[in-house]
Amino acid sequence: MPPANRRRVPRIGFASLGCPKALVDSERILTTLRAEGYEISATYEQADLVVVNTCGFIDAAVDESLETIGEALQRNGRVIVTGCLGARPERILERHPRVLKVTGPQTHAEVIGAIHEHLPPQHDPFLDLVPPQGVRLTPRHYAYLKISEGCNNSCSFCIIPALRGRLSSRRIDEVLGEAERLAAAGVKEILVISQDTSAYGADIRYAFGSWRDNQYRTRFIDLARALGTLGIWIRFHYVYPYPHVDEVIALMAERRVLPYLDIPFQHASPAVLKRMRRPAHAQDVLARIRAWRQQCPDLTLRSTFIVGFPGETEAEFEALLEWLDEAQLDRVGCFKYSPVEGAAANDMADHVPPEVQEERYTRFMERAARISARRLQRRIGQRLRVLVDSADEHGAVARSEADAPEIDGVVRIQGGTGLRAGEWADVEITASDVYDLHARLAGGTAREASGHRATKRA
């Protein structure tokens, strides 16, 4: 029992909104707080203070952030706000003047300082211990690895550079050290994220770093080669299709990293891409996709698109649908264009009416769904190694190489009630629908086996 005169341990409530990059920021803050002896509360009411990490990219995200701040104030009363919306503190303070402090994104030290001011830490050597991989908000078997902050692009619909600054890459030895700690802690899948993953290292002239007695440069292909030696799933997100991305396809074909690329194409019409100010829009992307798939037939491509961008004509939208038919992307997301405060696209002429945006969104998603259903149907009869995310009395839910957590489909395993989250399982695909696969066990689990080198085919 603790001594009767020991002060109660200070407890922090935390709400993390937005993208995985914001989630990594939250994990960093939480790791520092746990190292200083704070406890993390699961409810607003039991916390002594609440931190809300906000998103401010689109109007819907701003609304969600403001509502979450209001809920935290109502249920707790002591709230510190950080994150992307914090770069515009007037938006927050106008609606919620009672917040204790507002900081912008990537202001880790400022957030910790505000917590110290309003809820001083209780230092205790028995409490100031955290695992070497830090505090994670994801399940234990996968983790996000952020390799850089900010972005050097100037897309007309985006304000990320204004919120998070220009590209700022972490040295490759620092990144690989974190990845190694994650793998040693039992993480079986690392999802590499940034705002522009394929631009990694350009800002620091691809500086050299040493890891495991080898020299690597701080660049995309060296990062892929090094991470591929860890023996776990490595998945790349937010990869712009610059020419040097072609180099990583060979590593995917060899299963050194997952044959999966998340590329935000956003559109296919050259005129729309020019108005969007998209990088690499002049590349013959369809030809490169064909070459990638010839080299790595199992490659999964996911992307996001914007319909109803200012000035988008019916012909330009039809060009997007034709491109989608040709590209045959495996995983597709779509957004209706929404003005973002401070974005250059707001001042463009010929904004597309909401009813036209909705109609185009529906047509786009119907086309994408048909493509997804056809591509998944081809997997029936295959044997795959999958990573289990959850299991209950009804069966297990897992993911294949082609499925990123929370944004892609899943593999639903009939009879997988004995599986546990974080286990590998060998399955045979028995059916498919629009987005998900259905399977039965075909050889049990493989708890200690390497996942990405063991994919099998019927």
C-alpha positions as CSV (number, residue, x, y, z in Angstrom):
1,M,0.0,0.0,0.0
2,P,1.3,3.5,-0.7
3,P,2.1,5.7,2.2
4,A,-1.0,7.6,3.5
5,N,0.7,11.0,3.1
6,R,1.6,10.4,-0.6
7,R,-0.2,12.9,-2.9
8,R,-2.7,11.5,-5.3
9,V,-1.2,10.9,-8.7
10,P,-2.2,13.6,-11.2
11,R,-4.4,12.3,-14.0
12,I,-4.7,13.5,-17.6
13,G,-7.5,13.0,-19.9
14,F,-6.7,13.0,-23.6
15,A,-8.7,13.3,-26.8
16,S,-6.7,12.9,-30.0
17,L,-8.4,13.8,-33.3
18,G,-7.3,13.9,-36.9
19,C,-4.8,11.9,-38.9
20,P,-2.2,9.4,-37.8
21,K,0.4,12.2,-37.8
22,A,-1.5,13.9,-35.1
23,L,-1.8,10.5,-33.3
24,V,2.0,10.3,-33.2
25,D,2.1,13.8,-31.7
26,S,-0.3,12.6,-29.0
27,E,1.8,9.5,-28.3
28,R,4.9,11.7,-27.8
29,I,3.1,13.9,-25.3
30,L,1.6,10.9,-23.5
31,T,5.0,9.2,-23.3
32,T,6.5,12.3,-21.7
33,L,3.6,12.6,-19.2
34,R,3.9,8.9,-18.2
35,A,7.7,9.3,-17.8
36,E,6.9,12.2,-15.4
37,G,4.6,10.2,-13.3
38,Y,1.2,11.3,-14.6
39,E,-1.6,8.8,-15.1
40,I,-3.8,8.7,-18.1
41,S,-7.5,8.8,-17.4
42,A,-10.0,6.9,-19.6
43,T,-12.8,9.5,-18.8
44,Y,-13.1,13.2,-18.6
45,E,-14.7,13.1,-15.2
46,Q,-11.8,11.2,-13.5
47,A,-9.2,13.4,-15.0
48,D,-7.7,16.5,-13.3
49,L,-7.1,18.1,-16.6
50,V,-7.9,17.3,-20.3
51,V,-5.7,17.8,-23.4
52,V,-7.5,18.0,-26.8
53,N,-5.3,17.4,-29.8
54,T,-7.3,19.0,-32.6
55,C,-7.5,18.7,-36.4
56,G,-8.1,21.8,-38.5
57,F,-7.8,20.6,-42.1
58,I,-11.4,20.8,-43.4
59,D,-14.5,22.4,-42.0
60,A,-15.9,19.1,-40.7
61,A,-12.7,18.5,-38.8
62,V,-12.8,22.0,-37.3
63,D,-16.4,21.4,-36.2
64,E,-15.5,18.1,-34.6
65,S,-12.6,19.7,-32.8
66,L,-14.7,22.5,-31.5
67,E,-17.4,20.1,-30.3
68,T,-14.8,17.9,-28.6
69,I,-13.3,20.9,-26.8
70,G,-16.8,21.9,-25.7
71,E,-17.6,18.4,-24.4
72,A,-14.3,18.3,-22.4
73,L,-15.1,21.7,-20.9
74,Q,-18.6,20.6,-20.0
75,R,-17.5,17.3,-18.4
76,N,-14.3,18.4,-16.9
77,G,-13.8,22.2,-17.0
78,R,-10.0,22.3,-17.3
79,V,-8.8,22.0,-20.9
80,I,-5.6,22.6,-22.8
81,V,-5.9,22.6,-26.6
82,T,-3.1,21.7,-29.1
83,G,-2.9,20.5,-32.7
84,C,-3.6,21.9,-36.1
85,L,-6.6,24.0,-35.2
86,G,-4.4,25.6,-32.5
87,A,-2.6,27.4,-35.2
88,R,-5.7,29.5,-35.4
89,P,-6.4,30.2,-31.7
90,E,-9.0,32.8,-32.4
91,R,-11.3,30.2,-33.8
92,I,-11.0,28.3,-30.5
93,L,-11.1,31.2,-28.1
94,E,-14.1,32.8,-29.8
95,R,-16.2,29.7,-29.1
96,H,-14.5,28.4,-25.9
97,P,-12.8,31.3,-24.1
98,R,-12.5,29.2,-20.9
99,V,-9.7,26.9,-22.2
100,L,-6.5,27.2,-20.2
101,K,-4.1,27.3,-23.1
102,V,-4.0,27.0,-26.8
103,T,-0.9,25.8,-28.7
104,G,-0.4,24.9,-32.4
105,P,0.9,21.6,-33.9
106,Q,4.3,20.2,-33.1
107,T,4.5,22.2,-29.9
108,H,5.3,19.3,-27.6
109,A,7.4,21.3,-25.1
110,E,4.7,24.1,-24.9
111,V,2.0,21.5,-24.2
112,I,4.0,19.9,-21.5
113,G,4.8,23.3,-20.0
114,A,1.2,24.2,-19.9
115,I,0.3,21.0,-18.1
116,H,3.1,21.6,-15.6
117,E,1.7,25.1,-14.9
118,H,-1.9,23.9,-14.3
119,L,-1.2,20.4,-12.9
120,P,2.3,20.1,-11.6
121,P,3.8,16.6,-11.8
122,Q,4.4,14.4,-8.7
123,H,7.8,12.9,-9.2
124,D,8.1,9.3,-8.0
125,P,10.8,6.9,-9.1
126,F,8.2,4.1,-9.1
127,L,5.9,6.0,-11.4
128,D,8.5,7.6,-13.8
129,L,9.0,4.4,-15.8
130,V,7.7,3.9,-19.4
131,P,8.4,1.1,-21.8
132,P,11.2,1.8,-24.3
133,Q,8.8,2.1,-27.2
134,G,6.9,4.8,-25.4
135,V,3.1,5.2,-24.8
136,R,1.0,4.1,-27.8
137,L,-2.6,4.8,-28.7
138,T,-2.7,2.0,-31.3
139,P,-3.1,-1.7,-30.4
140,R,0.1,-3.4,-29.3
141,H,0.7,-5.2,-32.6
142,Y,1.0,-2.2,-34.9
143,A,2.3,1.3,-34.7
144,Y,2.7,4.5,-36.8
145,L,6.3,5.7,-37.5
146,K,6.4,9.4,-38.4
147,I,9.5,10.2,-40.4
148,S,9.0,13.9,-41.1
149,E,6.9,17.0,-40.4
150,G,5.5,19.6,-42.7
151,C,5.4,19.8,-46.5
152,N,7.1,21.8,-49.3
153,N,4.2,21.4,-51.7
154,S,1.7,24.3,-52.3
155,C,-1.5,22.4,-53.2
156,S,-4.2,25.0,-53.7
157,F,-6.8,23.1,-51.6
158,C,-4.5,22.5,-48.6
159,I,-3.2,24.5,-45.7
160,I,-0.9,21.9,-44.1
161,P,2.3,23.9,-44.8
162,A,0.8,26.9,-43.1
163,L,-0.3,24.7,-40.1
164,R,2.8,22.4,-39.8
165,G,5.5,24.3,-41.7
166,R,7.9,23.2,-44.4
167,L,9.3,19.7,-44.7
168,S,11.4,18.8,-41.7
169,S,12.8,15.2,-41.9
170,R,14.1,13.2,-39.0
171,R,17.6,11.7,-39.5
172,I,17.4,8.1,-40.7
173,D,19.4,6.8,-37.7
174,E,16.9,8.3,-35.3
175,V,14.0,6.8,-37.3
176,L,15.5,3.4,-37.6
177,G,16.3,3.4,-33.8
178,E,12.7,4.0,-33.0
179,A,11.6,1.3,-35.5
180,E,13.9,-1.2,-33.9
181,R,12.5,-0.5,-30.4
182,L,9.0,-1.0,-31.7
183,A,9.9,-4.3,-33.3
184,A,11.7,-5.4,-30.1
185,A,8.5,-4.5,-28.1
186,G,6.4,-6.9,-30.2
187,V,5.0,-4.6,-32.8
188,K,4.4,-6.7,-36.0
189,E,3.4,-3.9,-38.4
190,I,4.9,-0.4,-38.8
191,L,3.0,2.1,-40.8
192,V,5.4,4.8,-42.2
193,I,3.7,8.2,-42.3
194,S,4.5,11.8,-43.1
195,Q,2.9,14.5,-45.2
196,D,5.1,13.6,-48.2
197,T,6.9,10.3,-47.6
198,S,8.7,10.2,-50.9
199,A,10.3,13.6,-50.3
200,Y,11.9,12.3,-47.1
201,G,15.3,13.7,-46.5
202,A,15.3,16.3,-49.2
203,D,15.5,19.2,-46.7
204,I,18.6,17.8,-45.0
205,R,20.3,16.8,-48.3
206,Y,19.8,13.1,-47.6
207,A,22.2,13.2,-44.7
208,F,24.1,10.0,-43.8
209,G,23.3,8.0,-40.6
210,S,24.7,4.9,-39.1
211,W,22.5,2.0,-37.9
212,R,23.5,-1.6,-37.1
213,D,27.0,-0.9,-38.4
214,N,25.7,0.2,-41.8
215,Q,25.6,3.6,-43.4
216,Y,22.3,4.8,-44.8
217,R,21.2,8.1,-46.4
218,T,18.1,9.9,-45.1
219,R,16.0,9.1,-48.2
220,F,13.0,7.0,-49.1
221,I,14.7,4.0,-50.7
222,D,17.4,3.7,-48.0
223,L,14.6,3.8,-45.3
224,A,12.7,1.0,-47.1
225,R,15.8,-1.1,-47.4
226,A,16.7,-0.7,-43.7
227,L,13.2,-1.2,-42.4
228,G,12.9,-4.3,-44.5
229,T,15.6,-6.1,-42.4
230,L,13.4,-6.0,-39.3
231,G,11.3,-9.0,-40.3
232,I,7.9,-7.4,-39.7
233,W,5.3,-5.8,-41.9
234,I,6.4,-2.3,-43.2
235,R,3.6,-0.3,-44.9
236,F,4.1,3.1,-46.7
237,H,1.5,5.8,-46.7
238,Y,1.3,9.2,-48.4
239,V,3.8,8.5,-51.1
240,Y,3.8,11.0,-54.0
241,P,4.6,9.3,-57.3
242,Y,8.0,10.9,-57.9
243,P,10.2,9.0,-60.3
244,H,12.5,7.5,-57.5
245,V,9.5,5.7,-56.0
246,D,10.0,3.1,-58.8
247,E,13.0,1.9,-56.9
248,V,11.0,0.5,-54.0
249,I,8.9,-1.8,-56.1
250,A,11.7,-4.4,-56.3
251,L,11.8,-4.5,-52.5
252,M,8.0,-5.1,-52.5
253,A,8.3,-7.9,-55.0
254,E,10.8,-9.6,-52.7
255,R,8.5,-9.0,-49.7
256,R,11.1,-7.0,-47.9
257,V,8.4,-4.4,-47.3
258,L,4.7,-4.8,-48.0
259,P,3.6,-4.6,-51.6
260,Y,1.3,-1.7,-50.8
261,L,1.5,2.0,-51.8
262,D,-0.8,4.7,-50.6
263,I,-0.6,7.5,-53.2
264,P,-2.9,10.5,-53.0
265,F,-3.5,11.1,-56.7
266,Q,-6.5,13.4,-56.0
267,H,-7.6,13.6,-59.6
268,A,-6.7,12.5,-63.2
269,S,-7.7,15.5,-65.4
270,P,-4.5,17.5,-66.2
271,A,-6.5,20.7,-66.0
272,V,-7.8,20.0,-62.6
273,L,-4.4,18.8,-61.3
274,K,-2.9,22.1,-62.6
275,R,-5.5,24.1,-60.7
276,M,-4.8,21.9,-57.6
277,R,-1.1,22.6,-58.0
278,R,-0.3,18.9,-57.5
279,P,3.3,17.7,-57.6
280,A,4.3,15.1,-60.2
281,H,1.1,15.7,-62.2
282,A,3.0,15.6,-65.5
283,Q,4.1,12.0,-65.0
284,D,2.5,9.3,-67.1
285,V,1.0,7.6,-64.0
286,L,-0.9,4.9,-65.8
287,A,2.2,3.7,-67.6
288,R,4.0,3.6,-64.3
289,I,1.2,1.7,-62.6
290,R,1.4,-0.9,-65.4
291,A,5.1,-1.2,-64.9
292,W,4.8,-1.5,-61.1
293,R,2.3,-4.3,-61.4
294,Q,4.4,-6.1,-64.0
295,Q,7.3,-6.1,-61.6
296,C,5.2,-6.8,-58.5
297,P,1.8,-8.5,-59.5
298,D,0.6,-8.5,-55.9
299,L,1.0,-4.7,-55.5
300,T,-1.9,-3.1,-53.7
301,L,-2.6,0.6,-54.6
302,R,-4.8,2.8,-52.5
303,S,-5.5,6.5,-53.2
304,T,-7.8,9.4,-52.4
305,F,-9.6,11.7,-54.8
306,I,-11.4,15.0,-54.7
307,V,-14.6,15.5,-56.7
308,G,-16.3,18.8,-57.3
309,F,-13.1,20.9,-57.2
310,P,-13.7,24.5,-58.3
311,G,-14.1,24.6,-62.1
312,E,-14.4,20.8,-62.5
313,T,-16.4,20.2,-65.7
314,E,-18.5,17.2,-66.5
315,A,-15.8,16.2,-69.1
316,E,-13.1,16.5,-66.5
317,F,-15.0,14.3,-64.1
318,E,-15.7,11.8,-66.8
319,A,-11.9,11.7,-67.5
320,L,-11.4,10.8,-63.8
321,L,-13.9,7.9,-64.1
322,E,-12.1,6.7,-67.3
323,W,-8.8,6.9,-65.6
324,L,-10.1,5.0,-62.6
325,D,-11.3,2.2,-64.9
326,E,-7.9,2.1,-66.5
327,A,-5.9,2.2,-63.2
328,Q,-8.0,-0.4,-61.4
329,L,-6.9,0.8,-58.0
330,D,-7.5,-1.6,-55.2
331,R,-8.5,0.8,-52.4
332,V,-10.1,4.2,-53.1
333,G,-11.4,7.0,-50.9
334,C,-13.2,10.1,-52.1
335,F,-14.0,13.5,-50.7
336,K,-16.3,16.2,-52.0
337,Y,-14.4,19.5,-52.3
338,S,-14.8,21.6,-49.2
339,P,-13.3,25.1,-48.8
340,V,-10.7,25.4,-46.1
341,E,-10.0,28.7,-44.5
342,G,-6.8,30.1,-45.9
343,A,-6.6,27.8,-48.9
344,A,-5.9,29.4,-52.3
345,A,-8.7,27.3,-54.0
346,N,-11.3,29.3,-52.1
347,D,-10.7,32.3,-54.5
348,M,-11.1,30.2,-57.6
349,A,-14.1,30.8,-59.9
350,D,-16.8,28.3,-60.8
351,H,-17.3,26.5,-57.5
352,V,-19.3,23.3,-58.2
353,P,-22.8,23.4,-56.6
354,P,-23.3,21.0,-53.7
355,E,-26.0,18.9,-55.5
356,V,-23.6,18.4,-58.4
357,Q,-20.8,17.4,-56.0
358,E,-23.0,14.9,-54.3
359,E,-24.1,13.4,-57.7
360,R,-20.5,13.0,-58.8
361,Y,-19.4,11.6,-55.5
362,T,-22.1,8.9,-55.7
363,R,-21.1,8.0,-59.3
364,F,-17.4,7.9,-58.4
365,M,-18.0,5.6,-55.3
366,E,-20.2,3.3,-57.3
367,R,-17.5,2.9,-60.0
368,A,-14.8,2.4,-57.3
369,A,-17.0,-0.2,-55.5
370,R,-17.4,-2.2,-58.7
371,I,-13.6,-2.2,-59.2
372,S,-13.0,-3.2,-55.6
373,A,-15.5,-6.0,-55.7
374,R,-14.0,-7.5,-58.9
375,R,-10.4,-7.3,-57.6
376,L,-11.3,-8.9,-54.3
377,Q,-13.3,-11.7,-56.0
378,R,-10.0,-12.8,-57.7
379,R,-8.6,-13.7,-54.2
380,I,-11.2,-16.4,-53.6
381,G,-9.4,-19.7,-53.2
382,Q,-6.0,-18.1,-52.2
383,R,-4.2,-18.9,-49.0
384,L,-3.0,-15.8,-47.2
385,R,-1.2,-15.0,-44.0
386,V,-3.1,-12.4,-42.1
387,L,-2.6,-10.3,-38.9
388,V,-5.4,-10.6,-36.4
389,D,-6.9,-7.4,-35.0
390,S,-9.6,-8.8,-32.8
391,A,-11.6,-11.9,-32.0
392,D,-14.7,-12.8,-30.1
393,E,-17.3,-15.6,-29.9
394,H,-18.4,-14.9,-33.5
395,G,-15.0,-15.2,-35.1
396,A,-11.9,-13.1,-35.8
397,V,-11.2,-9.9,-37.8
398,A,-7.8,-9.7,-39.4
399,R,-6.0,-7.9,-42.2
400,S,-4.0,-9.0,-45.1
401,E,-1.0,-7.3,-46.8
402,A,-3.5,-5.3,-48.8
403,D,-5.3,-3.8,-45.7
404,A,-4.2,-0.8,-43.7
405,P,-5.9,-0.5,-40.3
406,E,-9.1,1.5,-40.1
407,I,-9.0,2.8,-43.8
408,D,-9.1,-0.4,-45.8
409,G,-11.1,-3.6,-45.7
410,V,-10.7,-6.6,-43.4
411,V,-10.5,-10.4,-43.5
412,R,-13.4,-12.0,-41.5
413,I,-12.3,-15.4,-40.3
414,Q,-15.1,-17.9,-39.6
415,G,-14.3,-20.2,-36.7
416,G,-11.4,-18.0,-35.6
417,T,-12.7,-17.7,-32.0
418,G,-9.5,-19.1,-30.5
419,L,-7.3,-16.4,-32.1
420,R,-5.9,-13.4,-30.3
421,A,-5.2,-9.9,-31.4
422,G,-1.6,-9.6,-32.7
423,E,-1.3,-13.2,-33.9
424,W,-0.6,-14.4,-37.4
425,A,-3.1,-16.8,-39.0
426,D,-3.0,-18.8,-42.2
427,V,-6.4,-18.6,-43.9
428,E,-8.1,-19.7,-47.1
429,I,-10.3,-17.1,-48.7
430,T,-13.8,-18.4,-49.2
431,A,-15.8,-15.4,-50.3
432,S,-15.7,-11.6,-50.9
433,D,-17.9,-8.6,-51.0
434,V,-17.4,-5.0,-52.0
435,Y,-14.6,-4.2,-49.5
436,D,-13.9,-7.3,-47.3
437,L,-12.8,-10.9,-47.6
438,H,-14.2,-13.9,-45.8
439,A,-12.0,-16.8,-44.8
440,R,-11.6,-20.0,-42.8
441,L,-8.5,-21.2,-41.0
442,A,-6.1,-23.1,-43.2
443,G,-3.3,-24.2,-40.9
444,G,-3.8,-22.4,-37.6
445,T,-1.8,-19.6,-36.2
446,A,1.8,-18.8,-36.6
447,R,2.7,-16.8,-33.5
448,E,6.4,-16.6,-33.9
449,A,6.7,-16.6,-37.7
450,S,7.6,-13.6,-39.8
451,G,4.5,-12.3,-41.5
452,H,5.4,-10.6,-44.7
453,R,7.7,-13.3,-46.0
454,A,5.2,-16.1,-45.7
455,T,2.4,-15.2,-48.0
456,K,1.1,-18.3,-49.8
457,R,-1.0,-18.9,-52.9
458,A,-3.4,-21.6,-53.8
